[in-house]
Amino acid sequence: MPNPNLKENKLKRALVSPFRGLVKCVSKKAYISYQYKYITHHKLDWKGLKRYTEKLQYLRLYVYPKDDLVSKCAGRVGVREYVKEVGFDDILIKIYGVFDKFEDIDFDKLPNQFAMKCSHGCAMNYICFDKSKIDYEELKKKFKKWLKTNYGKKTVELHYAKIKPQIIVEELMIENGKLPTEYKIHVFNGVAKNLYVVTSRGVDIRYNNYYIDWTPFDGSQFNGWKKTDYPLKKPSNFDEMVHIAEDLASKFPFVRVDLYNINGKVYFSEMTFTPAKGTLILDDDQCDYEMGEWLDISKYL
């Protein structure tokens, strides 16, 4: 049964929204505390920090904004350099270019299908399945708006604020004629502990949660997302994926490493340090504490 805390008080949201910007300016800690309580319905215990989601808030506010390597790896351009440095350049998706402005892109030189993504934040992407159907003026407006957005300041995930806004155009990854399955591996203090698998992207998207040994971790399902009606098969090269994720994550207390696995070949997608800003509503609240035990941030306190 979905967590009842998913229900939102729309009146309360309307009353609070006009003051969010002011609270951000006055105290980011207060803003995060209020946001966390509003979304999760739990008071953020800054002194106790037992929950996984609480510890993510601490990293979000006090640790990751000060770590230049986090900012580098949170960016879609910088992380490619890091992946090469760690020795996994063979899993990088082919790119067609990195551009400072939309006008710099020569679409005539691009293939019929490709993916365009902003370097400095989330949900600023365009997937092109057929270049002949692009509304260039509308697309230009979108990317101009996105490039002007200070994503880190807007979401109070300040590690994003250091990233140079750019557009990266890359090969569109396709698996059996569809967007590929994503494997989002959570690595705590260098050890992969759990993941969720995203299937049917762009059609009827589903999310299946597992411990790293591929046993179901259904209680960690979050934000009302649904899983498939059938069990997913563990990839034959899953151990390789875990090894890659742990190597990439070894320098950080926590990061989620997203990978594709297409016809037995692993590809790198991205690294996310504060998933959903850490404001996750888990189906089973006890899983928040279980995952919190996996994450040791004592050296940062």
C-alpha positions as CSV (number, residue, x, y, z in Angstrom):
1,M,0.0,0.0,0.0
2,P,1.4,3.4,-0.9
3,N,2.5,5.6,1.9
4,P,-0.4,7.9,3.0
5,N,2.0,10.8,3.3
6,L,1.9,11.0,-0.5
7,K,-1.3,13.0,-0.1
8,E,-0.6,16.7,-0.5
9,N,-2.3,19.7,1.2
10,K,-2.8,21.9,-1.9
11,L,-4.1,24.8,0.2
12,K,-1.0,24.7,2.4
13,R,1.2,24.6,-0.7
14,A,-0.5,27.7,-2.2
15,L,-0.1,29.6,1.1
16,V,3.6,28.7,1.5
17,S,4.8,29.0,-2.2
18,P,5.1,32.8,-2.3
19,F,7.5,32.8,0.7
20,R,9.9,30.0,-0.5
21,G,12.3,32.4,-2.2
22,L,12.6,34.6,0.9
23,V,13.2,31.6,3.2
24,K,15.9,30.3,0.8
25,C,17.7,33.7,1.1
26,V,17.4,34.1,4.8
27,S,18.3,30.5,5.8
28,K,19.0,27.5,3.6
29,K,19.0,25.3,6.6
30,A,15.5,26.5,7.5
31,Y,14.3,26.1,4.0
32,I,15.6,22.5,3.8
33,S,14.0,21.7,7.2
34,Y,10.6,23.0,6.1
35,Q,10.8,21.4,2.7
36,Y,11.7,18.0,4.2
37,K,8.9,18.2,6.7
38,Y,6.4,19.4,4.1
39,I,7.2,16.6,1.7
40,T,8.1,13.6,3.9
41,H,5.9,14.6,6.9
42,H,8.9,13.9,9.2
43,K,10.7,16.5,11.3
44,L,14.4,16.7,10.2
45,D,16.5,15.8,13.2
46,W,19.7,17.6,12.5
47,K,21.3,16.4,15.7
48,G,20.2,12.8,15.5
49,L,20.4,12.0,11.7
50,K,19.3,8.4,11.8
51,R,17.4,8.3,8.5
52,Y,18.9,7.9,5.1
53,T,16.9,10.9,3.9
54,E,18.1,13.0,6.8
55,K,21.7,12.2,6.1
56,L,21.2,13.1,2.5
57,Q,20.0,16.6,3.7
58,Y,23.2,17.0,5.7
59,L,25.3,16.1,2.7
60,R,23.2,18.3,0.5
61,L,23.7,21.4,2.7
62,Y,27.1,21.0,4.4
63,V,29.3,18.5,2.4
64,Y,28.6,18.3,-1.3
65,P,28.6,22.1,-2.0
66,K,32.2,22.3,-0.8
67,D,33.4,19.3,-2.8
68,D,34.5,20.3,-6.3
69,L,34.7,16.7,-7.4
70,V,31.0,16.3,-6.5
71,S,30.2,19.2,-8.7
72,K,32.3,17.8,-11.5
73,C,30.6,14.4,-11.3
74,A,27.1,15.9,-11.0
75,G,27.6,17.6,-14.3
76,R,27.0,15.7,-17.5
77,V,30.2,17.1,-19.1
78,G,32.6,17.0,-16.2
79,V,31.6,13.5,-15.2
80,R,32.8,12.1,-18.5
81,E,36.4,13.3,-17.6
82,Y,36.1,11.6,-14.3
83,V,34.8,8.3,-15.8
84,K,37.9,8.4,-18.1
85,E,40.2,9.1,-15.1
86,V,38.9,6.1,-13.3
87,G,39.5,3.9,-16.3
88,F,36.1,3.4,-17.7
89,D,36.2,5.4,-20.9
90,D,34.9,2.4,-22.8
91,I,31.5,2.7,-21.2
92,L,30.9,6.3,-22.1
93,I,28.1,7.0,-24.6
94,K,29.3,8.6,-27.9
95,I,28.7,12.4,-28.0
96,Y,28.3,14.7,-31.0
97,G,29.4,17.8,-29.2
98,V,29.2,20.1,-26.2
99,F,27.7,23.6,-26.9
100,D,27.5,26.8,-24.9
101,K,24.5,28.0,-26.9
102,F,21.6,26.4,-28.8
103,E,22.6,28.4,-31.9
104,D,26.0,26.7,-32.0
105,I,24.4,23.3,-32.8
106,D,24.5,22.3,-36.5
107,F,21.5,20.0,-36.6
108,D,22.3,19.1,-40.2
109,K,25.3,17.3,-39.0
110,L,23.4,15.3,-36.4
111,P,21.8,11.9,-37.1
112,N,18.1,11.4,-37.2
113,Q,18.0,10.3,-33.6
114,F,19.9,11.8,-30.6
115,A,19.6,13.1,-27.1
116,M,20.1,16.7,-25.9
117,K,20.8,17.4,-22.2
118,C,21.8,20.4,-20.2
119,S,25.0,19.8,-18.2
120,H,24.0,21.5,-15.0
121,G,20.8,20.0,-13.7
122,C,18.0,17.4,-13.9
123,A,14.9,17.2,-16.1
124,M,16.3,19.5,-18.8
125,N,16.5,17.0,-21.6
126,Y,15.1,16.5,-25.1
127,I,14.9,13.0,-26.8
128,C,14.8,13.2,-30.6
129,F,13.4,10.1,-32.3
130,D,12.8,11.9,-35.7
131,K,14.7,15.0,-36.6
132,S,12.1,16.0,-39.2
133,K,9.6,16.6,-36.5
134,I,11.6,19.1,-34.4
135,D,10.0,22.5,-33.7
136,Y,13.3,24.3,-33.6
137,E,11.9,27.6,-32.3
138,E,10.1,25.9,-29.5
139,L,13.1,23.8,-28.7
140,K,15.3,26.9,-28.7
141,K,13.1,28.6,-26.2
142,K,13.3,25.6,-23.9
143,F,17.0,25.3,-23.9
144,K,17.5,29.1,-23.6
145,K,15.4,29.0,-20.5
146,W,17.1,26.0,-19.1
147,L,20.6,27.4,-19.7
148,K,19.6,30.6,-17.8
149,T,18.4,28.5,-14.9
150,N,20.6,28.3,-11.8
151,Y,19.5,24.8,-11.0
152,G,21.6,24.5,-7.8
153,K,20.2,27.8,-6.4
154,K,16.6,26.9,-7.4
155,T,16.6,23.5,-5.8
156,V,19.1,24.3,-3.0
157,E,21.4,21.6,-4.2
158,L,24.3,23.9,-4.4
159,H,26.8,21.4,-5.8
160,Y,25.0,22.0,-9.1
161,A,25.5,25.8,-8.9
162,K,29.2,25.4,-9.8
163,I,28.5,23.6,-13.0
164,K,28.9,25.5,-16.3
165,P,25.5,25.5,-18.1
166,Q,26.1,23.8,-21.5
167,I,24.2,21.5,-23.9
168,I,25.6,18.0,-24.5
169,V,24.3,16.1,-27.6
170,E,24.9,12.4,-27.5
171,E,23.9,9.2,-29.2
172,L,20.4,8.1,-28.4
173,M,20.7,4.7,-26.7
174,I,18.0,2.2,-28.0
175,E,17.3,-1.3,-26.8
176,N,15.0,-3.4,-29.0
177,G,13.5,-0.3,-30.5
178,K,12.8,1.4,-27.2
179,L,14.6,3.5,-24.6
180,P,16.8,1.1,-22.6
181,T,16.4,-0.2,-19.1
182,E,18.2,1.9,-16.4
183,Y,20.0,0.4,-13.4
184,K,20.3,2.9,-10.6
185,I,22.8,1.6,-8.1
186,H,23.1,3.2,-4.7
187,V,26.6,3.1,-3.3
188,F,27.1,3.9,0.4
189,N,30.7,4.6,1.6
190,G,32.0,2.7,-1.5
191,V,29.8,-0.3,-1.1
192,A,26.8,-0.9,-3.4
193,K,23.8,-1.9,-1.2
194,N,20.7,-1.5,-3.3
195,L,19.3,-0.4,-6.6
196,Y,16.1,0.3,-8.6
197,V,15.6,-0.7,-12.2
198,V,13.6,1.5,-14.5
199,T,11.7,-0.2,-17.3
200,S,9.3,0.9,-20.1
201,R,10.6,4.4,-20.1
202,G,8.4,6.8,-22.1
203,V,5.6,4.3,-22.3
204,D,4.4,2.8,-19.0
205,I,7.4,3.5,-16.7
206,R,8.0,1.1,-13.8
207,Y,10.4,1.0,-10.9
208,N,11.6,-2.2,-9.3
209,N,13.6,-2.0,-6.1
210,Y,16.2,-4.6,-5.1
211,Y,18.9,-5.3,-2.6
212,I,22.2,-5.6,-4.3
213,D,21.9,-9.4,-4.3
214,W,18.8,-8.9,-6.4
215,T,16.3,-9.9,-3.7
216,P,13.2,-7.6,-3.6
217,F,13.5,-4.4,-1.5
218,D,9.9,-3.4,-2.1
219,G,9.7,-1.3,1.1
220,S,12.2,1.2,-0.4
221,Q,9.8,1.9,-3.3
222,F,9.2,5.7,-3.1
223,N,7.0,8.5,-4.1
224,G,4.1,6.3,-5.2
225,W,5.9,4.7,-8.1
226,K,4.8,1.3,-9.3
227,K,6.8,-1.8,-10.1
228,T,6.2,-4.3,-12.9
229,D,3.7,-7.1,-12.5
230,Y,6.4,-9.6,-13.2
231,P,9.9,-10.2,-11.8
232,L,12.9,-8.8,-13.6
233,K,15.8,-11.0,-14.7
234,K,19.1,-10.2,-13.2
235,P,21.7,-9.3,-16.0
236,S,24.3,-12.0,-16.5
237,N,27.0,-9.3,-16.2
238,F,25.5,-7.6,-13.1
239,D,28.7,-8.2,-11.1
240,E,30.5,-6.1,-13.6
241,M,28.0,-3.3,-13.2
242,V,28.4,-3.4,-9.4
243,H,32.1,-3.2,-9.7
244,I,31.9,-0.2,-12.0
245,A,29.5,1.6,-9.7
246,E,31.6,1.0,-6.6
247,D,34.8,2.2,-8.4
248,L,33.1,5.4,-9.6
249,A,31.6,6.0,-6.2
250,S,34.7,5.2,-4.1
251,K,35.5,8.9,-3.3
252,F,32.1,9.8,-2.0
253,P,30.0,9.0,1.1
254,F,27.0,8.4,-1.1
255,V,26.1,8.5,-4.8
256,R,23.7,6.8,-7.1
257,V,25.4,5.5,-10.2
258,D,23.1,5.1,-13.2
259,L,24.0,2.5,-15.9
260,Y,22.5,1.0,-19.0
261,N,23.1,-2.6,-20.1
262,I,22.4,-3.1,-23.7
263,N,23.0,-6.5,-25.4
264,G,25.5,-7.3,-22.6
265,K,27.4,-4.0,-22.9
266,V,27.4,-1.6,-20.0
267,Y,27.1,2.1,-20.6
268,F,27.4,5.0,-18.2
269,S,24.5,7.4,-17.8
270,E,25.0,9.7,-14.8
271,M,25.8,10.1,-11.1
272,T,23.3,11.6,-8.7
273,F,24.3,12.7,-5.2
274,T,21.0,13.9,-3.8
275,P,18.2,11.8,-5.4
276,A,15.0,13.8,-5.4
277,K,16.8,16.3,-3.1
278,G,16.7,13.5,-0.5
279,T,13.0,14.2,0.1
280,L,11.9,10.6,-0.6
281,I,8.7,9.1,0.8
282,L,9.4,5.4,1.2
283,D,6.6,2.9,1.2
284,D,8.0,1.3,4.4
285,D,9.3,4.0,6.7
286,Q,11.6,1.5,8.4
287,C,13.6,1.2,5.2
288,D,14.6,4.8,5.7
289,Y,16.3,3.8,8.9
290,E,17.7,0.6,7.4
291,M,19.4,2.6,4.6
292,G,20.4,5.2,7.1
293,E,22.5,2.5,8.9
294,W,24.4,1.9,5.6
295,L,25.5,5.5,5.3
296,D,28.3,6.7,7.7
297,I,28.8,10.4,7.6
298,S,30.4,10.7,11.0
299,K,33.7,12.1,9.6
300,Y,31.8,15.0,8.1
301,L,29.9,16.0,11.2
